[in-house]
Amino acid sequence: MIHLSSLVRDLKAESAFTVLALARALKAKGKDVVELEIGDSPFPSTPAAKAAGIAAIEANQTGYGPSLGLPEFRASAARFVVEEFGIPAGAENVVVASGAKPFEQYFAEALLEPDDGVLIFSPHFPTYEPNLARVGARPVIEPLRSVDSFRPRAEVVARFLKTDARPRAIWLNFPHNPTGGVAERADLEAIADLVRGSDVMIFSDEPYCHMVWGEHARHHSIASLPGMLDHTLAAYTFSKSYSMSGWRIGFAVGPVPLVEAVGKLINTTASCSPPFVQKAAQAALEHDLETRELYMARFQRKVERLSAGLAQIEGIKVMPPVGTFYVFPDVRAICNRLGLTSHGLALYLLEGADDQFGVACLGGECFGQAGAGFLRFSCAEPDERIEQALAFLPDAFSRTSRVAAFRREHPALALHQPYLEVI
Ligand SMILES: Cc1ncc(COP(=O)(O)O)c(C=O)c1O
């Protein structure tokens, strides 16, 4: 018998991919499924990126490259964060990897020891905890509250720094997946004031840096504040802004010793990111601004339509997201009425509500217990498919005999203790 490690046995994988596999299996069997579970884009990768990637393959840029990334791409990425976010970075502050996600692991491995305390605002991206588990670091979970518009509160950080036995890191993710909250500059300044000069480091996960919708809101990176680049590893990806999720490319910005340490970790794992993919990403940064802005405007319209459509459905409460391409409605009233957990409700919409048609989305508890009673919908489908999903939901919620049958078949998804509803 194969003896798997306790790390792997306990590892919780990202549920969006599990639900995606289920949705694809149902589609393969002929079911019509609107896929709003995964945070992906319905648009093609931006044109300069595609052209540069193809050209780089034709030019045989298909061998190994430096573990830290191609020098010209690192320089381009540094110019980008200087110009867009005011982060005082040079090429030496940039390290390249396969998306934003690998930097969770690299940050943990480069900076944390067993039992180090790491503050995470929750609901939270599901791979944060598994990546801390790799090194035995200790997540300290604190809720983000809808009354604060899902913004991070400095008091929570202050309490963590004061009371935790070994406070070592703070993980921020704004614009925030799944709630759509956006940190204001003042929030980040207050946090920076608490951290500056200490040995605490910040992982700032910023995949949605171009998705801020509020009229006066804009994206701020804590790494741009005075002295804070020395305290931060800020992670960026091409998955969302340039519709390049399948290329697997991103980069992070931080102080040179940390960047070099991450380069060493990459040397011992992935070796490097594919050079032709880096050339594609560089072209995206340098030539695809117009398409990026067009895509962002389309995402904004989709999010607004999805929020407005969900808000019309009885029992659903929506706080329209200030950023990201997710809507995270409160469905506690519906869960309580149907006797299903929010994860159960999501699976009911996919599998149980209808034989021919389903909607794939995620239960909020995929993002930790703080997300229970919510659903997360992405905007990963064309507009007309989002409309079909919106039309289906109230009908699905009213099919009480199908709900009862689904609950009988899946007793683990039944809700035994009603959620507390906020009036
Ligand atoms: C908060 C957050 N971090 C990291 C990632 C991973 O990004 P990538 O697929 O580019 O690695 C995502 C993707 O959905 C995300 O939402």
PDBQT file of the ligand as one rigid body, heavy atoms in Angstrom, charges set to zero:
ROOT
HETATM    1  C1  LIG A 501      -6.941  35.496  -4.585  1.00  0.00    +0.000 C 
HETATM    2  C2  LIG A 501      -6.296  34.699  -5.643  1.00  0.00    +0.000 A 
HETATM    3  N1  LIG A 501      -5.006  34.400  -5.536  1.00  0.00    +0.000 NA
HETATM    4  C3  LIG A 501      -4.378  33.685  -6.479  1.00  0.00    +0.000 A 
HETATM    5  C4  LIG A 501      -5.041  33.230  -7.595  1.00  0.00    +0.000 A 
HETATM    6  C5  LIG A 501      -4.302  32.399  -8.586  1.00  0.00    +0.000 C 
HETATM    7  O1  LIG A 501      -3.982  33.092  -9.722  1.00  0.00    +0.000 OA
HETATM    8  P1  LIG A 501      -3.210  32.327 -10.875  1.00  0.00    +0.000 P 
HETATM    9  O2  LIG A 501      -4.167  31.314 -11.449  1.00  0.00    +0.000 OA
HETATM   10  O3  LIG A 501      -2.866  33.344 -11.850  1.00  0.00    +0.000 OA
HETATM   11  O4  LIG A 501      -2.036  31.651 -10.259  1.00  0.00    +0.000 OA
HETATM   12  C6  LIG A 501      -6.393  33.514  -7.747  1.00  0.00    +0.000 A 
HETATM   13  C7  LIG A 501      -7.128  32.979  -8.901  1.00  0.00    +0.000 C 
HETATM   14  O5  LIG A 501      -8.311  32.838  -8.912  1.00  0.00    +0.000 OA
HETATM   15  C8  LIG A 501      -7.039  34.261  -6.746  1.00  0.00    +0.000 A 
HETATM   16  O6  LIG A 501      -8.334  34.552  -6.826  1.00  0.00    +0.000 OA
ENDROOT
TORSDOF 0
